[in-house]
Amino acid sequence: GNVIYENIAEIMKFKGVTPHIYGKKVTRPFRKMGHVTIVNEDLAEARRTAEKVKKTIRVIGSEKINTH
């Protein structure tokens, strides 16, 4: 359905995090809708931030698409 990006504003508050949204208007399973860049000199901290981002952000469709 139409794409909804949940919690983008929230992850932008995390230090070193930049979301890159591809601007696609419709989502479907396994479609790449964007990515997130995380910059941190401490690799362990970057990985912790990545896990936090993964738990926070969601890309969902606003409605079901009829595939038949």
C-alpha positions in Angstrom: 0.0 0.0 0.0 1.0 3.6 0.3 4.1 3.9 2.3 4.4 5.2 5.9 7.8 5.8 7.5 7.3 5.4 11.3 9.7 7.1 13.7 12.0 8.8 11.1 12.1 11.9 13.3 13.1 9.8 16.3 16.1 8.1 14.6 17.3 11.5 13.3 17.9 12.5 17.0 20.4 9.7 17.3 24.0 10.9 17.0 25.6 10.0 13.7 22.4 8.7 12.1 21.3 9.8 8.6 18.2 8.1 7.0 18.2 8.0 3.1 14.6 7.6 1.9 14.2 6.6 -1.8 10.9 8.3 -2.3 9.0 5.3 -3.5 5.3 5.8 -3.0 4.2 2.2 -2.7 5.7 -0.6 -0.6 5.5 -4.3 -0.9 7.3 -7.2 0.9 11.1 -7.1 0.6 11.2 -3.9 -1.5 14.1 -1.7 -0.5 12.6 1.7 0.5 15.8 3.4 1.8 18.8 2.8 4.1 20.4 4.4 7.1 24.0 5.6 7.4 25.6 5.5 10.9 28.9 7.2 11.5 30.8 6.7 14.7 34.6 6.2 15.3 33.7 3.5 17.9 32.6 0.4 16.0 30.9 -1.1 19.0 28.9 2.1 19.6 27.9 2.2 15.9 26.6 -1.3 16.2 24.6 -0.4 19.3 23.2 2.6 17.4 22.3 0.3 14.5 20.4 -2.0 16.7 18.5 1.0 18.3 17.6 2.2 14.8 16.5 -1.3 13.8 14.1 -1.5 16.8 12.8 2.1 16.3 12.1 2.6 12.5 9.3 0.9 10.6 8.2 1.1 7.0 4.7 0.0 6.5 1.9 0.2 3.9 -1.2 2.1 4.7 -3.5 -0.4 3.0 -3.4 -3.9 1.6 -2.8 -4.3 -2.1 -5.0 -6.7 -4.0 -2.6 -8.9 -6.0 -5.3 -11.0 -7.7 
